[in-house]
Amino acid sequence: MLAVIETGGKQYLVKKGDTIKVEKLDVEVGSKINFDKVLLITDEEGKDTKIGKPYLEGVTVSGKVEDQARDRKIRVVKYKRKIRYRKIFGHRQHFTKIIIEEVK
């Protein structure tokens, strides 16, 4: 079963056994998490598809929190020509790594 879930303002296409990195969630490492904002669910061949308006009722995707960490550094450069202005700074975004266990 494939499902499209929404979390952190983004949408993710998931199936059982997938590992996804989502915006930081306030949960403990090793705990279970349920996503109830399911937009679409389908089988592997794409024959039996259900689309929500906007979400499906009674469908959840459950997973296990594997890690809470920070992503790689993103370099941001500001530059203005002819006036010798350069500024470089970085940013590391927090994320939660989740293993999808069940789509039901």
N, CA, C and O atoms as a MOPAC input file, in Angstrom:
PM7 MOZYME 1SCF
protein

 N      0.82900 1    -1.18100 1     0.00000 1
 C      0.00000 1     0.00000 1     0.00000 1
 C      0.87700 1     1.24900 1     0.00000 1
 O      1.83100 1     1.35100 1     0.77100 1
 N      0.54800 1     2.17900 1    -0.85800 1
 C      1.20700 1     3.47900 1    -0.91500 1
 C      0.26800 1     4.52600 1    -0.35100 1
 O     -0.94900 1     4.42400 1    -0.50800 1
 N      0.82400 1     5.53200 1     0.30600 1
 C      0.00200 1     6.59900 1     0.85700 1
 C      0.75100 1     7.91800 1     0.72800 1
 O      1.98100 1     7.96200 1     0.74500 1
 N     -0.01600 1     8.98300 1     0.59800 1
 C      0.54400 1    10.33100 1     0.62400 1
 C      0.08100 1    10.96200 1     1.92300 1
 O     -1.11800 1    11.12100 1     2.15400 1
 N      1.05600 1    11.33000 1     2.79000 1
 C      0.72900 1    11.94100 1     4.07400 1
 C      1.19200 1    13.39100 1     4.07900 1
 O      2.05000 1    13.79200 1     3.29400 1
 N      0.60600 1    14.15900 1     4.97600 1
 C      0.99700 1    15.56300 1     5.11500 1
 C      1.47700 1    15.80000 1     6.53800 1
 O      0.78200 1    15.46300 1     7.49600 1
 N      2.66700 1    16.38000 1     6.67600 1
 C      3.19500 1    16.76300 1     7.97600 1
 C      4.21500 1    17.87200 1     7.78000 1
 O      5.00400 1    17.84800 1     6.83500 1
 N      4.19000 1    18.82400 1     8.66700 1
 C      5.14200 1    19.93200 1     8.59400 1
 C      4.97600 1    20.80000 1     7.36300 1
 O      5.93600 1    21.43000 1     6.91900 1
 N      3.76800 1    20.84400 1     6.79900 1
 C      3.53200 1    21.65700 1     5.61600 1
 C      4.01700 1    21.03200 1     4.32200 1
 O      3.99100 1    21.67900 1     3.27500 1
 N      4.45800 1    19.78500 1     4.37600 1
 C      4.95400 1    19.08800 1     3.19200 1
 C      4.20000 1    17.77900 1     3.01900 1
 O      3.56700 1    17.29200 1     3.95600 1
 N      4.26800 1    17.21300 1     1.82800 1
 C      3.61500 1    15.94200 1     1.53600 1
 C      4.67300 1    14.90000 1     1.20300 1
 O      5.66400 1    15.20100 1     0.53800 1
 N      4.45600 1    13.66700 1     1.67300 1
 C      5.41100 1    12.57900 1     1.48500 1
 C      4.68100 1    11.35100 1     0.94600 1
 O      3.61200 1    10.99300 1     1.44000 1
 N      5.26300 1    10.70600 1    -0.07100 1
 C      4.76000 1     9.44400 1    -0.59600 1
 C      5.48000 1     8.33500 1     0.15300 1
 O      6.70300 1     8.22000 1     0.06700 1
 N      4.72800 1     7.51100 1     0.89400 1
 C      5.34400 1     6.49800 1     1.75500 1
 C      4.71300 1     5.13400 1     1.51300 1
 O      3.59100 1     5.02500 1     1.01900 1
 N      5.46200 1     4.10000 1     1.87200 1
 C      4.96200 1     2.73500 1     1.91900 1
 C      5.63300 1     2.04300 1     3.09800 1
 O      6.53400 1     2.61300 1     3.71400 1
 N      5.21700 1     0.84500 1     3.41400 1
 C      5.76200 1     0.12100 1     4.55600 1
 C      7.25900 1    -0.10700 1     4.37000 1
 O      7.69100 1    -0.56000 1     3.31100 1
 N      8.04800 1     0.20300 1     5.39400 1
 C      9.48600 1     0.00400 1     5.35500 1
 C     10.28700 1     1.22200 1     4.92000 1
 O     11.51500 1     1.20600 1     4.99900 1
 N      9.61800 1     2.28200 1     4.46000 1
 C     10.31900 1     3.49500 1     4.03900 1
 C     10.86200 1     4.25600 1     5.25000 1
 O     10.31600 1     4.17800 1     6.35100 1
 N     11.93900 1     4.98400 1     5.02000 1
 C     12.49800 1     5.89900 1     6.01100 1
 C     12.37100 1     7.30900 1     5.45900 1
 O     12.82800 1     7.58800 1     4.35100 1
 N     11.75300 1     8.19700 1     6.22700 1
 C     11.57000 1     9.57400 1     5.75900 1
 C     12.14200 1    10.54400 1     6.79300 1
 O     12.18900 1    10.25000 1     7.98800 1
 N     12.57600 1    11.70700 1     6.30200 1
 C     13.04200 1    12.78900 1     7.16200 1
 C     12.01200 1    13.91100 1     7.07400 1
 O     11.78500 1    14.46900 1     6.00000 1
 N     11.39100 1    14.23800 1     8.20300 1
 C     10.36100 1    15.27000 1     8.23400 1
 C     10.82300 1    16.42200 1     9.11400 1
 O     11.81800 1    16.31000 1     9.83100 1
 N     10.08600 1    17.53700 1     9.05000 1
 C     10.35700 1    18.66200 1     9.94300 1
 C     10.32400 1    18.15900 1    11.38600 1
 O      9.61900 1    17.19900 1    11.69800 1
 N     11.08700 1    18.80900 1    12.25900 1
 C     11.21400 1    18.34500 1    13.63300 1
 C      9.85600 1    18.22400 1    14.32200 1
 O      9.05700 1    19.16100 1    14.32400 1
 N      9.61400 1    17.04200 1    14.91000 1
 C      8.40800 1    16.77000 1    15.68600 1
 C      8.80500 1    16.58900 1    17.14300 1
 O      9.89500 1    16.09400 1    17.43100 1
 N      7.94600 1    16.97900 1    18.05100 1
 C      8.24000 1    16.90700 1    19.48200 1
 C      7.85000 1    15.53700 1    20.02400 1
 O      6.85600 1    15.39700 1    20.73600 1
 N      8.65400 1    14.51900 1    19.67400 1
 C      8.43600 1    13.14400 1    20.14000 1
 C      9.78400 1    12.55300 1    20.54200 1
 O     10.83800 1    13.01100 1    20.10100 1
 N      9.72700 1    11.53400 1    21.38400 1
 C     10.93900 1    10.87300 1    21.85900 1
 C     11.43000 1     9.84000 1    20.84600 1
 O     10.63800 1     9.27000 1    20.09600 1
 N     12.74100 1     9.60400 1    20.83000 1
 C     13.33400 1     8.57900 1    19.97200 1
 C     12.86500 1     7.21200 1    20.45600 1
 O     12.91800 1     6.92300 1    21.65200 1
 N     12.40900 1     6.37500 1    19.53500 1
 C     11.92300 1     5.04200 1    19.86200 1
 C     10.42100 1     4.96000 1    20.06100 1
 O      9.87400 1     3.86100 1    20.15300 1
 N      9.74400 1     6.09300 1    20.12800 1
 C      8.30000 1     6.07100 1    20.33000 1
 C      7.56900 1     5.91600 1    18.99900 1
 O      8.14200 1     6.12600 1    17.93000 1
 N      6.30500 1     5.55000 1    19.08500 1
 C      5.48800 1     5.38800 1    17.88000 1
 C      4.75800 1     6.68700 1    17.59000 1
 O      4.46800 1     7.47400 1    18.49100 1
 N      4.46400 1     6.89700 1    16.29700 1
 C      3.76600 1     8.10200 1    15.87000 1
 C      2.74500 1     7.71700 1    14.80700 1
 O      3.00700 1     6.85200 1    13.97200 1
 N      1.58700 1     8.35900 1    14.84100 1
 C      0.52300 1     8.11100 1    13.86700 1
 C      0.26100 1     9.37300 1    13.07100 1
 O      0.15500 1    10.46100 1    13.63600 1
 N      0.15600 1     9.22900 1    11.75900 1
 C     -0.19300 1    10.32800 1    10.86700 1
 C     -1.62700 1    10.11100 1    10.41200 1
 O     -1.92700 1     9.12100 1     9.74500 1
 N     -2.51900 1    11.03800 1    10.77500 1
 C     -3.90900 1    10.89300 1    10.37400 1
 C     -4.27300 1    11.79300 1     9.20800 1
 O     -5.38500 1    11.69700 1     8.68800 1
 N     -3.37600 1    12.65800 1     8.78500 1
 C     -3.61600 1    13.50400 1     7.61200 1
 C     -3.14000 1    12.76900 1     6.36200 1
 O     -2.07800 1    13.06800 1     5.81400 1
 N     -3.93900 1    11.80800 1     5.92400 1
 C     -3.63300 1    11.00000 1     4.74600 1
 C     -4.42800 1    11.55600 1     3.56900 1
 O     -5.65500 1    11.62600 1     3.62300 1
 N     -3.73100 1    11.95000 1     2.51200 1
 C     -4.36900 1    12.56500 1     1.35500 1
 C     -4.79000 1    11.54700 1     0.30900 1
 O     -5.79400 1    11.74400 1    -0.37500 1
 N     -4.03200 1    10.45500 1     0.17500 1
 C     -4.28900 1     9.46900 1    -0.87400 1
 C     -3.78600 1     8.12000 1    -0.40000 1
 O     -2.79300 1     8.04100 1     0.32300 1
 N     -4.46800 1     7.05800 1    -0.80400 1
 C     -4.00700 1     5.70000 1    -0.53400 1
 C     -4.29500 1     4.86200 1    -1.77300 1
 O     -5.35000 1     4.99000 1    -2.39400 1
 N     -3.34000 1     4.00200 1    -2.12400 1
 C     -3.48200 1     3.16400 1    -3.31300 1
 C     -2.70000 1     1.86400 1    -3.12400 1
 O     -1.84700 1     1.76500 1    -2.24200 1
 N     -3.00200 1     0.87100 1    -3.96000 1
 C     -2.22500 1    -0.36700 1    -3.92200 1
 C     -0.98900 1    -0.19800 1    -4.81200 1
 O     -0.82000 1     0.84000 1    -5.45100 1
 N     -0.14000 1    -1.20400 1    -4.85000 1
 C      1.13200 1    -1.12700 1    -5.57900 1
 C      0.94200 1    -0.92400 1    -7.08600 1
 O      1.75300 1    -0.25300 1    -7.72500 1
 N     -0.12100 1    -1.49800 1    -7.65700 1
 C     -0.34900 1    -1.37900 1    -9.09400 1
 C     -1.07800 1    -0.08800 1    -9.45700 1
 O     -1.09200 1     0.29800 1   -10.62500 1
 N     -1.68300 1     0.58300 1    -8.48200 1
 C     -2.41100 1     1.81800 1    -8.73800 1
 C     -3.83600 1     1.60800 1    -9.21100 1
 O     -4.44300 1     2.51800 1    -9.77500 1
 N     -4.38500 1     0.40200 1    -8.98500 1
 C     -5.73800 1     0.11200 1    -9.46100 1
 C     -6.81000 1     0.55600 1    -8.47300 1
 O     -7.84500 1     1.08600 1    -8.87900 1
 N     -6.57500 1     0.34700 1    -7.19100 1
 C     -7.55600 1     0.71200 1    -6.16600 1
 C     -7.06100 1     1.96800 1    -5.45200 1
 O     -6.29500 1     1.87800 1    -4.49200 1
 N     -7.49800 1     3.13500 1    -5.91700 1
 C     -7.02600 1     4.41100 1    -5.39300 1
 C     -8.16700 1     5.15200 1    -4.71800 1
 O     -9.27400 1     5.24300 1    -5.24900 1
 N     -7.87100 1     5.68600 1    -3.52400 1
 C     -8.84100 1     6.51300 1    -2.81100 1
 C     -8.19300 1     7.86800 1    -2.55300 1
 O     -7.07000 1     7.95200 1    -2.05500 1
 N     -8.92600 1     8.93200 1    -2.90300 1
 C     -8.42800 1    10.28600 1    -2.74800 1
 C     -9.31700 1    11.00900 1    -1.75400 1
 O    -10.54300 1    10.96100 1    -1.85800 1
 N     -8.69400 1    11.68800 1    -0.77800 1
 C     -9.44900 1    12.40800 1     0.23600 1
 C     -9.82700 1    13.80900 1    -0.21200 1
 O     -9.27800 1    14.34100 1    -1.17700 1
 N    -10.78400 1    14.40000 1     0.51200 1
 C    -11.23700 1    15.75800 1     0.21200 1
 C    -11.24300 1    16.58600 1     1.48200 1
 O    -12.34500 1    16.78000 1     1.99600 1
 N    -10.20800 1    17.08300 1     2.04100 1
 C     -8.82100 1    16.92500 1     1.64200 1
 C     -8.16200 1    15.68300 1     2.24300 1
 O     -7.16200 1    15.20100 1     1.71200 1
 N     -8.72100 1    15.14400 1     3.37100 1
 C     -8.11200 1    13.98100 1     4.01400 1
 C     -9.06900 1    12.80000 1     3.99600 1
 O    -10.28600 1    12.97300 1     3.92900 1
 N     -8.50400 1    11.59100 1     4.05700 1
 C     -9.30100 1    10.37000 1     4.12700 1
 C     -9.70100 1    10.10300 1     5.57000 1
 O     -8.90500 1    10.31600 1     6.48400 1
 N    -10.92500 1     9.64000 1     5.78000 1
 C    -11.42100 1     9.31800 1     7.11400 1
 C    -11.07800 1     7.87000 1     7.45000 1
 O    -11.23900 1     6.98000 1     6.61400 1
 N    -10.61000 1     7.63700 1     8.66400 1
 C    -10.35300 1     6.28300 1     9.14600 1
 C     -9.08400 1     5.64400 1     8.61100 1
 O     -8.88000 1     4.44700 1     8.81500 1
 N     -8.22300 1     6.39500 1     7.93400 1
 C     -6.96200 1     5.86600 1     7.40300 1
 C     -5.82000 1     6.52000 1     8.16300 1
 O     -5.76100 1     7.74300 1     8.28400 1
 N     -4.90800 1     5.68800 1     8.67900 1
 C     -3.74000 1     6.21300 1     9.38500 1
 C     -2.48100 1     5.53200 1     8.89800 1
 O     -2.51400 1     4.40200 1     8.41100 1
 N     -1.38100 1     6.22700 1     9.03300 1
 C     -0.05500 1     5.68400 1     8.73300 1
 C      0.73400 1     5.75800 1    10.03100 1
 O      0.85900 1     6.83000 1    10.62300 1
 N      1.27000 1     4.61700 1    10.47700 1
 C      2.01100 1     4.60100 1    11.73500 1
 C      3.48100 1     4.32700 1    11.46600 1
 O      3.84700 1     3.63900 1    10.51300 1
 N      4.30500 1     4.88400 1    12.33100 1
 C      5.73900 1     4.72000 1    12.18500 1
 C      6.43400 1     4.79100 1    13.52700 1
 O      5.81100 1     5.02000 1    14.56300 1
 N      7.74300 1     4.58800 1    13.48400 1
 C      8.56200 1     4.60800 1    14.68900 1
 C      9.64400 1     5.66300 1    14.51000 1
 O     10.28400 1     5.72600 1    13.46100 1
 N      9.85000 1     6.48900 1    15.52700 1
 C     10.85800 1     7.54600 1    15.46800 1
 C     12.22800 1     6.91400 1    15.66600 1
 O     12.49900 1     6.30200 1    16.70000 1
 N     13.09100 1     7.06800 1    14.66300 1
 C     14.42400 1     6.48000 1    14.71500 1
 C     15.45900 1     7.45100 1    15.24600 1
 O     16.37700 1     7.04700 1    15.96000 1
 N     15.32600 1     8.74500 1    14.90400 1
 C     16.37800 1     9.68900 1    15.26200 1
 C     15.83700 1    11.11400 1    15.26700 1
 O     14.91700 1    11.44600 1    14.51900 1
 N     16.42000 1    11.94600 1    16.11600 1
 C     16.21300 1    13.39300 1    16.10800 1
 C     17.59800 1    13.98900 1    15.87300 1
 O     18.50400 1    13.76900 1    16.67800 1
 N     17.77900 1    14.73400 1    14.79400 1
 C     19.11700 1    15.21700 1    14.46600 1
 C     19.02900 1    16.53200 1    13.71200 1
 O     17.95800 1    17.12200 1    13.56700 1
 N     20.19600 1    16.97800 1    13.23200 1
 C     20.28000 1    18.17400 1    12.41500 1
 C     20.84700 1    17.79500 1    11.05500 1
 O     21.74000 1    16.95500 1    10.95300 1
 N     20.31800 1    18.42200 1    10.01900 1
 C     20.71400 1    18.12800 1     8.64500 1
 C     22.06800 1    18.76800 1     8.34300 1
 O     22.63500 1    19.46200 1     9.18700 1
 N     22.58100 1    18.53300 1     7.13800 1
 C     23.85900 1    19.11900 1     6.74600 1
 C     23.73400 1    20.62800 1     6.63100 1
 O     22.62800 1    21.15200 1     6.49700 1
 N     24.85000 1    21.32500 1     6.68300 1
 C     24.84900 1    22.77600 1     6.65800 1
 C     24.54700 1    23.30500 1     5.25500 1
 O     25.07400 1    22.81600 1     4.25500 1
 N     23.69600 1    24.30200 1     5.21800 1
 C     23.38200 1    24.99300 1     3.97200 1
 C     24.09200 1    26.33300 1     4.01700 1
 O     23.91800 1    27.09700 1     4.96700 1
 N     24.88800 1    26.62500 1     3.00200 1
 C     25.64200 1    27.87500 1     2.93000 1
 C     24.79400 1    28.93500 1     2.23800 1
 O     24.24600 1    28.69900 1     1.16100 1
 N     24.69100 1    30.10400 1     2.86500 1
 C     23.95000 1    31.22100 1     2.30300 1
 C     24.94100 1    32.34900 1     2.06200 1
 O     25.68700 1    32.73400 1     2.96200 1
 N     24.94500 1    32.88300 1     0.83200 1
 C     25.88700 1    33.93100 1     0.46300 1
 C     25.11700 1    35.16100 1     0.02200 1
 O     24.24100 1    35.09000 1    -0.84000 1
 N     25.46300 1    36.30100 1     0.63400 1
 C     24.94100 1    37.58900 1     0.18700 1
 C     26.10400 1    38.33800 1    -0.44600 1
 O     27.20400 1    38.35700 1     0.10700 1
 N     25.87200 1    38.95100 1    -1.59600 1
 C     26.94400 1    39.61700 1    -2.32500 1
 C     26.38200 1    40.80800 1    -3.08300 1
 O     25.35800 1    40.70100 1    -3.75700 1
 N     27.06200 1    41.94700 1    -2.96700 1
 C     26.71200 1    43.12200 1    -3.76400 1
 C     27.96700 1    43.56000 1    -4.49600 1
 O     29.00100 1    43.82500 1    -3.88500 1
 N     27.86100 1    43.62900 1    -5.79000 1
 C     29.02600 1    43.97300 1    -6.59300 1
 C     29.36200 1    45.45800 1    -6.45500 1
 O     28.50300 1    46.28200 1    -6.14300 1
 N     30.58500 1    45.76400 1    -6.68600 1
 C     31.14600 1    47.12300 1    -6.73400 1
 C     31.23300 1    47.83100 1    -5.38700 1
 O     31.79800 1    48.92200 1    -5.32000 1
 N     30.69100 1    47.25000 1    -4.29800 1
 C     30.80800 1    47.94700 1    -3.02400 1
 C     31.49100 1    47.08600 1    -1.95600 1
 O     31.44100 1    47.41000 1    -0.76900 1
 N     32.11700 1    46.01100 1    -2.37300 1
 C     32.90100 1    45.13500 1    -1.49700 1
 C     32.08000 1    44.58600 1    -0.32200 1
 O     32.56100 1    44.53500 1     0.81000 1
 N     30.85300 1    44.18300 1    -0.60300 1
 C     29.99900 1    43.61200 1     0.43500 1
 C     29.82000 1    42.13700 1     0.16700 1
 O     29.28200 1    41.73800 1    -0.86600 1
 N     30.28000 1    41.32300 1     1.11500 1
 C     30.09200 1    39.87300 1     1.06300 1
 C     29.75600 1    39.38000 1     2.45700 1
 O     30.38000 1    39.78600 1     3.43700 1
 N     28.77500 1    38.50900 1     2.54000 1
 C     28.41600 1    37.92600 1     3.82100 1
 C     28.08500 1    36.46500 1     3.59300 1
 O     27.26000 1    36.14200 1     2.73900 1
 N     28.71400 1    35.58200 1     4.34300 1
 C     28.48600 1    34.13400 1     4.21900 1
 C     28.07200 1    33.62400 1     5.59900 1
 O     28.75100 1    33.87400 1     6.59500 1
 N     26.97600 1    32.92500 1     5.64200 1
 C     26.56500 1    32.28500 1     6.88200 1
 C     25.88700 1    30.97400 1     6.55100 1
 O     25.51400 1    30.72900 1     5.40400 1
 N     25.72700 1    30.12900 1     7.56100 1
 C     25.16900 1    28.79600 1     7.34100 1
 C     23.97300 1    28.53600 1     8.23200 1
 O     23.67000 1    29.29900 1     9.14900 1
 N     23.29800 1    27.42800 1     7.93200 1
 C     22.09700 1    27.05400 1     8.66900 1
 C     21.97900 1    25.53500 1     8.66400 1
 O     22.16100 1    24.90000 1     7.62500 1
 N     21.67500 1    24.95300 1     9.81500 1
 C     21.42900 1    23.51400 1     9.91900 1
 C     20.01700 1    23.30300 1    10.44700 1
 O     19.69100 1    23.71100 1    11.56200 1
 N     19.18300 1    22.66100 1     9.63500 1
 C     17.78100 1    22.44800 1     9.98200 1
 C     17.61800 1    21.19500 1    10.83400 1
 O     18.24100 1    20.17000 1    10.55700 1
 N     16.78800 1    21.27100 1    11.86700 1
 C     16.46700 1    20.10500 1    12.68600 1
 C     15.47000 1    19.21800 1    11.94100 1
 O     14.59700 1    19.72200 1    11.23500 1
 N     15.59900 1    17.89700 1    12.09800 1
 C     14.66400 1    16.97000 1    11.46200 1
 C     14.43000 1    15.75800 1    12.34700 1
 O     15.18000 1    15.49500 1    13.28600 1
 N     13.37200 1    15.02700 1    12.02500 1
 C     13.02400 1    13.78100 1    12.69500 1
 C     13.02400 1    12.67500 1    11.65100 1
 O     12.36100 1    12.79500 1    10.62000 1
 N     13.76000 1    11.60000 1    11.90800 1
 C     13.81400 1    10.46700 1    10.99000 1
 C     12.83100 1     9.40500 1    11.46000 1
 O     12.87500 1     8.97200 1    12.61100 1
 N     11.93100 1     8.98200 1    10.54800 1
 C     10.84900 1     8.06600 1    10.89200 1
 C     10.86200 1     6.85800 1     9.95700 1
 O     11.02500 1     7.00900 1     8.74600 1
 N     10.69100 1     5.66400 1    10.51900 1
 C     10.53200 1     4.43500 1     9.74000 1
 C      9.04600 1     4.10300 1     9.70300 1
 O      8.41400 1     3.95300 1    10.74900 1
 N      8.48400 1     3.98700 1     8.49500 1
 C      7.06100 1     3.68300 1     8.33700 1
 C      6.84800 1     2.19600 1     8.59100 1
 O      7.46700 1     1.35000 1     7.94500 1
 N      5.95600 1     1.88200 1     9.55000 1
 C      5.71200 1     0.48600 1     9.91400 1
 C      4.42000 1    -0.07300 1     9.31700 1
 O      4.35600 1    -1.25500 1     8.97900 1
 N      3.38600 1     0.77400 1     9.18600 1
 C      2.09900 1     0.23900 1     8.73900 1
 C      1.27500 1     1.32300 1     8.06600 1
 O      1.24600 1     2.47000 1     8.51100 1
 N      0.60200 1     0.93700 1     6.97800 1
 C     -0.34800 1     1.80300 1     6.29500 1
 C     -1.70000 1     1.08500 1     6.36200 1
 O     -1.88200 1     0.03400 1     5.74900 1
 N     -2.64400 1     1.66100 1     7.11000 1
 C     -3.94900 1     0.99000 1     7.24400 1
 C     -5.08100 1     1.98900 1     7.15100 1
 O     -6.24800 1     1.60900 1     7.24100 1

